[in-house]
Amino acid sequence: MKRYAALTCALSPALALATTQCPPESGEKSLAFWAFGWAVLGLFGLLGLALPVVAVRGTLGRGGLVRAVWVFAAVLAMFGCWIAGLAIFGVYFVMVC
């Protein structure tokens, strides 16, 4: 347990650095920048919603098990698309100076 306490103490300056604010010279982000960021997030959201719809429509004539597997895979892909959109929005639009 002492080893982890020493590691935490050694990393405390790095932890404090993670909470610092952007320098004043970085300025405010423009309205176009935020509009593009929200558009990217919305695009990933709509793309994620479209995946299960396409899977359901694409497997209309198939058997129940095959259709269930495709729809389940599409729902997983939908969540992955949403998470990717949130990650891109967070990294490239929110957490930049």
Residue, then its C-alpha position, 0 to 999 in steps of 0.5 A: m500500500k505504501r508503494y501506491a501512496a508514494l506513486t500518488c505523491a510523485l504524480s500529484p504535480a501532474l494531477a494538478l496540471a490536468t486541472t489548469q485553465c487555458p492561457p488567456e491568449s488562447g481566446e474564445k472559440s468562434l461560433a463557427f468552431w462550435a457550430f462545426g463541433w455540434a454538427v460533427l456530434g449530431l452527424f455521429g448521433l444520426l449515423g448511429l441511429a440509422l444503423p439499426v434501421v438499415a439492419v432491420r430493413g436489410t434483413l426483412g426476408r431472412g430468418g429470425l436468428v440471422r436477423a437478430v444477430w444483424v440487429f444486435a450487431a447494429v445496436l452495438a455499432m450504434f453505441g460505438c458510433w455514439i461513443a466515437g462521436l462523443a470522444i471526437f467532440g470532447v477531444y477536438f472541440v471541448m478540451v482544446c485551448 
